[in-house]
Amino acid sequence: MCYAPLVQRKISQRELRNNSGEVMRALEAGVSFLVTRNGVPVGELTPVRKPRATSKEEVLRAFRGLEPIDFKRFREDIDAFMDPGPREEFE
């Protein structure tokens, strides 16, 4: 499922109060709002981004055919970029 792109629309505090139903429907459709009071921005209303669940089958399909992780090489690569600090060796 694809979500509509977020579009920001400027509305006054009065518009929010008087047209709350319309604002709620627009939020559900992916529109975000910059709320102003006396022309000064005071807040933002943005749609809630619902997490997308991925099935076990989709995850397995995405990783199918990849080589197994070489943990020793993986650790060496990580250590090359970070301070390794104390650690247990992978065997």
TORPA-4810 file (N, C-alpha, C, O; in nm, 3 decimals):
<nodes>
NODE_1_0.085_-0.118_0.000_0.000_0.000_0.000_0.088_0.123_0.000_0.186_0.129_0.074_M
NODE_2_0.055_0.220_-0.081_0.134_0.342_-0.092_0.056_0.455_-0.026_-0.066_0.465_-0.042_C
NODE_3_0.126_0.539_0.048_0.061_0.652_0.113_0.072_0.774_0.024_0.170_0.790_-0.048_Y
NODE_4_-0.029_0.861_0.029_-0.025_0.985_-0.048_0.090_1.071_0.003_0.119_1.070_0.123_A
NODE_5_0.156_1.145_-0.085_0.265_1.230_-0.039_0.213_1.338_0.055_0.100_1.385_0.040_P
NODE_6_0.295_1.375_0.151_0.254_1.477_0.245_0.261_1.614_0.178_0.365_1.652_0.124_L
NODE_7_0.150_1.686_0.182_0.143_1.820_0.127_0.107_1.911_0.243_0.011_1.884_0.316_V
NODE_8_0.182_2.020_0.261_0.153_2.107_0.373_0.066_2.224_0.327_0.092_2.289_0.226_Q
NODE_9_-0.038_2.248_0.405_-0.130_2.357_0.377_-0.136_2.447_0.499_-0.141_2.398_0.612_R
NODE_10_-0.136_2.577_0.479_-0.141_2.671_0.590_-0.286_2.702_0.623_-0.365_2.739_0.536_K
NODE_11_-0.321_2.687_0.751_-0.456_2.721_0.796_-0.446_2.800_0.926_-0.352_2.785_1.003_I
NODE_12_-0.546_2.885_0.948_-0.549_2.963_1.071_-0.614_2.882_1.183_-0.680_2.780_1.159_S
NODE_13_-0.593_2.929_1.304_-0.656_2.865_1.420_-0.808_2.865_1.402_-0.874_2.767_1.436_Q
NODE_14_-0.862_2.971_1.349_-1.007_2.982_1.326_-1.053_2.878_1.225_-1.155_2.812_1.246_R
NODE_15_-0.978_2.862_1.114_-1.014_2.760_1.014_-1.014_2.621_1.076_-1.102_2.540_1.050_E
NODE_16_-0.913_2.595_1.159_-0.905_2.464_1.224_-1.028_2.440_1.310_-1.088_2.333_1.307_L
NODE_17_-1.064_2.542_1.387_-1.180_2.528_1.476_-1.310_2.512_1.396_-1.393_2.426_1.427_R
NODE_18_-1.328_2.595_1.293_-1.455_2.596_1.219_-1.467_2.482_1.118_-1.579_2.444_1.082_N
NODE_19_-1.357_2.427_1.073_-1.361_2.324_0.969_-1.288_2.196_1.013_-1.219_2.133_0.933_N
NODE_20_-1.304_2.160_1.138_-1.228_2.046_1.191_-1.258_1.916_1.117_-1.168_1.834_1.098_S
NODE_21_-1.381_1.895_1.076_-1.416_1.773_1.002_-1.342_1.766_0.869_-1.288_1.661_0.833_G
NODE_22_-1.339_1.876_0.796_-1.268_1.882_0.669_-1.117_1.861_0.690_-1.052_1.791_0.613_E
NODE_23_-1.064_1.922_0.795_-0.922_1.906_0.826_-0.891_1.759_0.858_-0.789_1.707_0.813_V
NODE_24_-0.977_1.694_0.934_-0.954_1.553_0.968_-0.956_1.464_0.844_-0.874_1.373_0.831_M
NODE_25_-1.050_1.490_0.752_-1.055_1.412_0.629_-0.929_1.434_0.544_-0.876_1.340_0.485_R
NODE_26_-0.882_1.558_0.540_-0.759_1.588_0.466_-0.639_1.519_0.531_-0.552_1.468_0.460_A
NODE_27_-0.633_1.516_0.663_-0.525_1.445_0.733_-0.526_1.297_0.695_-0.422_1.239_0.666_L
NODE_28_-0.645_1.237_0.694_-0.656_1.096_0.654_-0.608_1.074_0.511_-0.561_0.965_0.478_E
NODE_29_-0.621_1.176_0.427_-0.579_1.165_0.287_-0.432_1.197_0.267_-0.382_1.190_0.155_A
NODE_30_-0.361_1.232_0.377_-0.217_1.254_0.366_-0.174_1.400_0.366_-0.055_1.428_0.347_G
NODE_31_-0.266_1.493_0.385_-0.231_1.635_0.386_-0.186_1.674_0.526_-0.248_1.635_0.625_V
NODE_32_-0.077_1.752_0.535_-0.035_1.805_0.664_-0.065_1.955_0.666_-0.078_2.017_0.561_S
NODE_33_-0.075_2.011_0.785_-0.116_2.151_0.800_-0.016_2.227_0.887_0.036_2.174_0.985_F
NODE_34_0.008_2.352_0.850_0.080_2.446_0.933_-0.027_2.537_0.992_-0.093_2.611_0.918_L
NODE_35_-0.043_2.534_1.123_-0.148_2.611_1.189_-0.090_2.743_1.234_0.017_2.748_1.296_V
NODE_36_-0.162_2.852_1.203_-0.115_2.986_1.242_-0.214_3.052_1.336_-0.333_3.021_1.336_T
NODE_37_-0.162_3.144_1.415_-0.246_3.230_1.500_-0.199_3.372_1.475_-0.083_3.404_1.496_R
NODE_38_-0.289_3.456_1.429_-0.256_3.593_1.391_-0.143_3.595_1.288_-0.057_3.683_1.290_N
NODE_39_-0.144_3.497_1.197_-0.045_3.491_1.090_0.089_3.432_1.130_0.178_3.419_1.045_G
NODE_40_0.105_3.397_1.257_0.232_3.342_1.307_0.218_3.190_1.321_0.125_3.143_1.387_V
NODE_41_0.309_3.112_1.261_0.301_2.966_1.277_0.313_2.924_1.423_0.402_2.969_1.495_P
NODE_42_0.221_2.836_1.465_0.224_2.789_1.604_0.230_2.637_1.616_0.258_2.585_1.724_V
NODE_43_0.204_2.565_1.508_0.209_2.420_1.516_0.186_2.355_1.382_0.150_2.419_1.283_G
NODE_44_0.207_2.224_1.382_0.188_2.144_1.262_0.098_2.026_1.294_0.108_1.965_1.401_E
NODE_45_0.011_1.995_1.201_-0.071_1.874_1.210_-0.025_1.785_1.095_-0.025_1.827_0.980_L
NODE_46_0.014_1.664_1.128_0.060_1.572_1.024_-0.011_1.438_1.040_-0.043_1.397_1.151_T
NODE_47_-0.035_1.370_0.927_-0.100_1.239_0.934_-0.012_1.139_1.008_0.111_1.146_1.003_P
NODE_48_-0.075_1.046_1.076_-0.004_0.938_1.142_0.040_0.841_1.034_-0.040_0.801_0.950_V
NODE_49_0.166_0.803_1.037_0.214_0.704_0.941_0.200_0.567_1.003_0.267_0.533_1.101_R
NODE_50_0.113_0.491_0.945_0.086_0.358_0.998_0.197_0.263_0.957_0.237_0.263_0.840_K
NODE_51_0.248_0.183_1.049_0.353_0.089_1.013_0.300_-0.016_0.916_0.186_-0.061_0.928_P
NODE_52_0.382_-0.052_0.823_0.343_-0.155_0.726_0.399_-0.287_0.772_0.520_-0.301_0.790_R
NODE_53_0.313_-0.382_0.791_0.357_-0.515_0.833_0.410_-0.590_0.711_0.355_-0.581_0.602_A
NODE_54_0.518_-0.663_0.732_0.576_-0.746_0.627_0.565_-0.891_0.670_0.600_-0.927_0.782_T
NODE_55_0.517_-0.972_0.580_0.499_-1.113_0.613_0.635_-1.183_0.617_0.733_-1.138_0.558_S
NODE_56_0.638_-1.294_0.688_0.759_-1.376_0.696_0.802_-1.418_0.556_0.922_-1.421_0.525_K
NODE_57_0.706_-1.451_0.472_0.736_-1.496_0.336_0.806_-1.385_0.256_0.899_-1.412_0.180_E
NODE_58_0.760_-1.260_0.272_0.822_-1.148_0.201_0.967_-1.128_0.245_1.055_-1.103_0.163_E
NODE_59_0.991_-1.140_0.375_1.126_-1.124_0.428_1.217_-1.235_0.374_1.328_-1.208_0.329_V
NODE_60_1.169_-1.358_0.380_1.249_-1.471_0.331_1.277_-1.457_0.181_1.387_-1.488_0.135_L
NODE_61_1.178_-1.413_0.106_1.197_-1.394_-0.038_1.302_-1.286_-0.066_1.380_-1.300_-0.160_R
NODE_62_1.305_-1.179_0.014_1.401_-1.070_-0.006_1.544_-1.117_0.019_1.637_-1.067_-0.045_A
NODE_63_1.563_-1.211_0.111_1.697_-1.256_0.146_1.738_-1.386_0.077_1.852_-1.430_0.090_F
NODE_64_1.646_-1.447_0.004_1.674_-1.572_-0.064_1.787_-1.552_-0.166_1.789_-1.454_-0.240_R
NODE_65_1.881_-1.645_-0.167_1.989_-1.639_-0.265_2.110_-1.559_-0.220_2.211_-1.559_-0.290_G
NODE_66_2.102_-1.491_-0.107_2.217_-1.416_-0.058_2.316_-1.511_0.010_2.277_-1.615_0.062_L
NODE_67_2.441_-1.474_0.008_2.543_-1.555_0.075_2.528_-1.542_0.226_2.484_-1.438_0.275_E
NODE_68_2.563_-1.647_0.300_2.559_-1.637_0.447_2.658_-1.531_0.496_2.758_-1.503_0.429_P
NODE_69_2.630_-1.475_0.611_2.719_-1.374_0.668_2.844_-1.441_0.723_2.836_-1.539_0.797_I
NODE_70_2.959_-1.386_0.686_3.087_-1.426_0.744_3.108_-1.335_0.864_3.152_-1.221_0.848_D
NODE_71_3.077_-1.384_0.985_3.078_-1.299_1.104_3.216_-1.243_1.135_3.227_-1.131_1.185_F
NODE_72_3.321_-1.318_1.107_3.457_-1.267_1.132_3.484_-1.148_1.042_3.534_-1.045_1.088_K
NODE_73_3.453_-1.161_0.915_3.475_-1.050_0.821_3.383_-0.932_0.855_3.425_-0.817_0.848_R
NODE_74_3.259_-0.962_0.892_3.165_-0.857_0.931_3.220_-0.777_1.048_3.216_-0.654_1.047_F
NODE_75_3.271_-0.845_1.149_3.327_-0.778_1.267_3.448_-0.694_1.228_3.465_-0.583_1.278_R
NODE_76_3.532_-0.747_1.140_3.649_-0.670_1.095_3.606_-0.543_1.022_3.664_-0.436_1.042_E
NODE_77_3.504_-0.554_0.940_3.454_-0.436_0.869_3.400_-0.332_0.967_3.427_-0.213_0.952_D
NODE_78_3.325_-0.377_1.066_3.271_-0.285_1.166_3.386_-0.221_1.244_3.386_-0.100_1.265_I
NODE_79_3.482_-0.301_1.287_3.595_-0.250_1.365_3.677_-0.148_1.287_3.739_-0.059_1.346_D
NODE_80_3.678_-0.159_1.155_3.753_-0.064_1.074_3.692_0.076_1.082_3.761_0.175_1.056_A
NODE_81_3.565_0.085_1.118_3.497_0.214_1.124_3.467_0.261_1.265_3.437_0.378_1.286_F
NODE_82_3.474_0.171_1.362_3.438_0.205_1.500_3.542_0.151_1.596_3.618_0.061_1.562_M
NODE_83_3.545_0.209_1.715_3.631_0.157_1.821_3.571_0.025_1.867_3.459_0.023_1.917_D
NODE_84_3.643_-0.086_1.850_3.583_-0.215_1.883_3.552_-0.234_2.030_3.457_-0.305_2.063_P
NODE_85_3.628_-0.174_2.121_3.604_-0.192_2.262_3.606_-0.339_2.301_3.646_-0.423_2.220_G
NODE_86_3.565_-0.372_2.423_3.563_-0.514_2.465_3.456_-0.589_2.385_3.349_-0.536_2.355_P
NODE_87_3.487_-0.713_2.351_3.393_-0.794_2.274_3.422_-0.942_2.291_3.529_-0.981_2.336_R
NODE_88_3.325_-1.021_2.254_3.342_-1.165_2.248_3.365_-1.201_2.104_3.305_-1.142_2.015_E
NODE_89_3.450_-1.296_2.080_3.479_-1.340_1.943_3.365_-1.427_1.893_3.310_-1.508_1.968_E
NODE_90_3.330_-1.412_1.766_3.235_-1.504_1.702_3.312_-1.626_1.659_3.423_-1.614_1.609_F
NODE_91_3.255_-1.739_1.678_3.324_-1.863_1.638_3.245_-1.931_1.530_3.286_-2.038_1.483_E
</nodes>
